[in-house]
Structures are given as C-alpha cells and as structure tokens.
Amino acid sequence: MEIGVPKEIKDREFRVGLSPLSVRASIDRGHQVFVETGAGEGSGFTDTDYQNAGATIVPDAESAWKRELVVKVKEPLAAEYSRMQKGQLLFTYLHLAADRSLTEYLMATDISAIAYETVQLADNRLPLLTPMSIIAGRLSVQFGARFLERQAGGRGVLLGGVPGVPSGKVTILGGGVVGTEAARMAVGMGARVQILEVNVDRLSYLETLFGSRVELLYSSPASIETAVADADLLVGAVLVPGRKAPILVSRDLVRQMRPGAVIVDVAVDQGGCVETVRPTSHSQPTYVEEGVLHYGVPNMPGAVPWTATQALNNSTLPYVLKLADQGLAALDADPALAKGLNVHQGKLVHPDVREVFPDLV
C-alpha cells in the first residue's frame, strides 16, 4: 500500500505521523511511504533520515496526500480539506465532537477516517491517546508553573514554595491519565495538590499511588466550587471518549478565583471543561478572562516533538501496519481498531460522535 505522511500545518505543530524507524518497518512489510519534504524536521528527523529508511521524499503536501493511507498527527485543517480523496484511509487524531465542519467535510468526501483517540481495547483503555495524555498531563503543570510567574502574567506564585511561605495549590479535575501525570509533576515540584474524581475505584487506585501527598476528593458541584476558588493552578483533565467534555467550571466560578491564577484545560480539544476556555495556539498560548490567565492549546505535546513523535509512534505503528497490510479488513480483525472508525462511506459511524451530532446521522 502507498502511505502518505504530510507535514503538519497546525500552529507550531512539530510532530510527524511516522518516524524514520516506523517508515523502515513499513518498507520492510512491502509498502511504499511518501514523506513530504521537511515533515520530520521539527521532531529532529531530516529528509535524509527518511530516505535512508526507504521513504520517497515528495516536494509538496498534495503529493503526500494522494495516497491510499494518510498518517498524520493532528486533525486536518481547512487548508487540507481539498487534499482528501474519496475512498482514502485517514489515520490521525480527529476530536470530531469539537469540530462540526471537519465532521461534515469527512462525510462529504466519502473518506474512511479512523481516530487515534477512539481506538479502544476491551478493558476500555485508549492505547493511542494514552502516550499523548501522559505528555499533556506533565506539560500542564510545567506550563502552569511558568505562567504563574509574574512576568508571564500570573500571580507570582512558586508552586514549591520556600521555608516559611506556603506552596502553591494545584487543583486537578479528573483522575485519569492526564490528571495522574499532572499530579505526579505537581507533587514533584512540592505543590499542594488536589484531585477531584467521580469514580470511587479510581480514587482508591490514586491513593495507592500518592498516599497522603495528594488530597483526593469525590467530584461534586460543591467540592469543585470550594477547590477551584482557592487554586493557584487549575488543570482540566476531564475525558469522555468521543464526546465533548462536560462544563464543570462556570464563568461565575472562574470569577471567584484569585487574580493571576492560571487555568490549563487539557480537555480543550474536546471542547474544554471550563466555560471560559477557548482554543489557543503555541504562538499565542494564553489570554486573560475574569482576571484569570487561561491556557488552551489543544496540541500541547507538539511543544516536545522529539519525545512526543517517538512516544506516539511506539503505540500507533502496529495499527498503521495492520491498515497498510489489510486495508479496511483490518477493522474486522481488530475490534479495538474498529472502534477508531469515526466516518465511513459518507456516514458518521462512531456512536459517541453520533450523539453529539444527531442531525448528521
């Protein structure tokens, strides 16, 4: 099969769909890989690296897109819509619940779109979302600590504090992968950390990880209100696979936070769990609303592409090879991969996304 790897065009998105090692594995299986020139430079991979792995370097995005299988990192942007072709396989993050226009275009193009974030194992784990969730969770606190600095617009709080001065308080909404990794980083910095989670079993598991170092609270409107109002850094780590994130923090509650506090909503690519959060970009990552600094970059792992590309490829490559070897028949053979199918033959097929856009069904 011919596999195309276009260069990502989202603002400062430096990851790439396939690394040279993944290209080599695909070539060894008898496939052809066409990589747009410069596609891997942001992740530290040169055109020569890809050529040495057996790829054909093509001069433009159109040449990479006109292949049977296109492997990307982020969802296609409007400038890429016209490059998609009927009957094509697209394998990438999609987050369609937060993007009606892309959903409609995929349906109109009659493309088979498989989303990394909805590939789901029998035990409900999301193997292709997890590596980026780990990175995003860790970055949420790294970035939050930076933007709490006065020069960056924050209230001037050092998360770890110093002897005689309290540590900063980090409140995390959601105790899944993102929330766990955010807590891990915040604890390491010496912050006071709270996790609010609605799943009691998950809270019990988190206790085995963190013990008394993290305050674990059952998530309810009352507990959220108390915890958020007192936070120096609020991390939104809510995930409902395939659906928009629920709004847990209202504008009124944001207004109660201290001036210069920071919100990092990792759920922004699924609509966000904070009412006042909107998508931003790596070049303009923050804005102030209700006196609070908001960070809403939907492709956070793009800030560390050398790490993120390799972590992503470690998980996606087995599925890429299945699709290249078998085409759509791979979905029949692999139930987890089948759950990744969002759009097929002009129809919206993923049940959770169908609930978001019932009028498109």
Number of C-alpha atoms within 10 A of each C-alpha: 19 16 28 29 30 28 25 25 16 16 14 14 22 24 30 30 27 30 26 22 16 22 27 21 17 26 18 12 13 13 18 20 29 25 31 24 21 19 27 28 17 21 22 15 16 16 20 13 17 25 17 13 20 20 25 18 20 19 13 15 20 16 17 26 26 18 22 17 24 24 23 22 27 23 20 20 13 11 8 14 13 12 14 21 18 15 16 20 24 28 25 22 21 27 25 25 22 20 15 14 12 19 22 17 16 27 21 13 19 19 21 25 25 25 28 28 20 27 24 20 14 8 7 11 13 19 18 25 21 19 21 23 23 20 22 29 27 22 22 30 26 15 15 25 24 19 26 24 18 12 10 14 19 24 19 18 21 20 26 19 16 10 7 6 9 14 19 23 24 30 28 31 27 23 27 22 22 30 28 22 22 31 30 19 18 29 20 10 18 17 23 22 24 25 27 22 24 14 13 13 10 14 20 12 12 20 15 10 13 15 12 9 16 20 15 21 18 16 20 12 10 9 12 21 19 12 21 25 17 16 22 30 32 27 30 27 31 27 20 11 19 25 19 24 22 16 13 18 20 13 13 12 18 22 15 16 23 17 18 24 27 31 31 28 27 28 26 25 22 23 23 28 24 25 16 20 25 18 18 18 17 18 9 11 14 23 15 18 14 17 17 24 24 28 28 24 25 23 23 24 25 27 19 17 21 20 16 23 25 21 17 24 21 16 16 21 20 14 20 21 19 17 20 22 16 13 16 16 12 18 19 11 12 13 14 21 22 20 20 26 22 27 24 20 16 17 19 23 16 19 14 17 23 19 14 16 15 10 7 14 11
